[in-house]
């Protein structure tokens, strides 16, 4: 298991979780998909109130996206955007807890995907208002229709939208892999704690090289046009 947390109470954290039966490895299917969660400028660039410098995460994720494209695997992106009704009308309860998220206005620069990402015009972009990429979207149905069986989740932030998307992916029936180099957060402590919890309960936290090798091993012919 991904051991990063200090000991708590009697026994080490790893021992406590092992006794509880957490941390089993998930199977890997033959049709992986890559979900890039909220690597929009408002999160990857430090000049925005919601942002931090996630250049390393963008670079690592770009390598995985390129590999997925080469293997003809599905790649999807998400971003967050709010309209006037969400912000001024109080329609989004999340903004009462995290008001700076309201800077992610529809049509604004912070909502744009980081331009360093190698997104193709054919890669779907899901615009969401909640933390999870699955909440209020047709993502689960789309993945099922395309017969994706394993989801590699990248993006930001580890403790927020990544974790929420991982939990909902599992609840929607997908096995989940999280390449550790491809996710990031604003502070190291929540990043580390949530990677630990994801690896214990929801998906496998793996190295980028492992993710690249897995995607390449599932390479298939491009669909007929």
Secondary structure, DSSP 8 states (H G I E B T S, - for coil): ----S---SSS-HHHHHHHHT--------SSEEEEEE--BHHHHSTTSTT----HHHHHHHHHHHHHHHHTT-EEEEEEE-B-HHHHTS---THHHH-GGGGG-BTTSGGGSB-TTS---TTSEEEEESSSSSSTTSSHHHHHHHTT--EEEEEEE-IIIIIHHHHHHHHHTT-EEEEEGGGEE-SSHHHHHHHHHHHHHHT-EEE-HHHHHHHHHHT-------
